[in-house]
Amino acid sequence: MILEEFDSLCKAIVDEEFPARDIALTFNYSIRTQVNEIESERIYNMFFPEFLEGFCRVVDQFSPIPPGQIKVNIIL
């Protein structure tokens, strides 16, 4: 999956208040580090485990807090 496909999928589930640049950042955070980024096209493609991580990051960041609850930051 490339960034444009990931972006269009994520925009279908988030609203207009979700920052568009965060989708691209999430794409980059989810892709594994590559040994040779200059000679490889791998940095532009996402495999399925990386897609799951990226999609979960977007859903986690987008999920609204129900009224009356306090946001708790959990660091793993």
C-alpha positions as CSV (number, residue, x, y, z in Angstrom):
1,M,0.0,0.0,0.0
2,I,1.3,3.4,-0.9
3,L,0.7,6.7,0.9
4,E,-2.1,7.9,-1.4
5,E,-4.0,4.7,-0.8
6,F,-3.5,4.8,2.9
7,D,-4.5,8.5,2.9
8,S,-7.7,7.9,1.0
9,L,-8.6,5.0,3.3
10,C,-8.0,6.9,6.5
11,K,-9.9,10.0,5.3
12,A,-12.9,7.8,4.8
13,I,-13.0,7.0,8.6
14,V,-11.9,10.3,10.1
15,D,-13.6,13.7,10.0
16,E,-12.4,17.1,8.7
17,E,-11.0,18.0,12.2
18,F,-8.4,15.3,12.0
19,P,-5.1,16.9,10.7
20,A,-4.3,15.6,7.2
21,R,-0.6,15.7,7.8
22,D,-0.9,13.3,10.7
23,I,-2.0,10.6,8.3
24,A,1.3,11.0,6.4
25,L,3.3,11.0,9.6
26,T,1.5,7.9,10.8
27,F,2.4,6.2,7.5
28,N,6.1,7.1,8.0
29,Y,6.1,6.0,11.7
30,S,4.6,2.6,10.8
31,I,7.0,1.6,8.1
32,R,10.1,-0.3,9.3
33,T,13.5,1.4,9.0
34,Q,15.2,0.5,5.7
35,V,18.9,-0.2,5.4
36,N,19.3,1.4,1.9
37,E,16.7,4.1,1.4
38,I,18.5,5.7,-1.6
39,E,18.5,2.7,-3.9
40,S,15.3,1.0,-2.8
41,E,11.6,1.9,-3.4
42,R,10.7,0.0,-0.3
43,I,10.2,3.2,1.7
44,Y,7.2,4.1,-0.4
45,N,5.3,0.8,0.2
46,M,3.7,-0.6,3.3
47,F,3.3,-4.4,4.0
48,F,0.3,-5.8,5.8
49,P,1.7,-5.8,9.4
50,E,2.8,-2.2,8.9
51,F,-0.6,-1.3,7.5
52,L,-2.2,-2.7,10.6
53,E,0.1,-0.7,12.9
54,G,-0.6,2.5,10.9
55,F,-4.4,2.0,10.8
56,C,-4.4,1.3,14.5
57,R,-2.4,4.5,15.2
58,V,-4.9,6.6,13.2
59,V,-7.9,5.0,14.9
60,D,-6.3,5.5,18.3
61,Q,-5.5,9.1,17.6
62,F,-8.9,9.9,16.1
63,S,-11.1,8.1,18.7
64,P,-13.0,10.8,20.6
65,I,-13.2,10.8,24.4
66,P,-16.7,10.3,25.6
67,P,-18.2,13.3,27.5
68,G,-17.3,13.2,31.2
69,Q,-14.2,11.1,30.9
70,I,-10.7,12.3,31.4
71,K,-8.0,11.6,28.8
72,V,-5.3,9.3,30.2
73,N,-1.9,9.0,28.5
74,I,-0.5,5.5,28.6
75,I,3.2,5.1,27.8
76,L,4.3,1.6,26.9
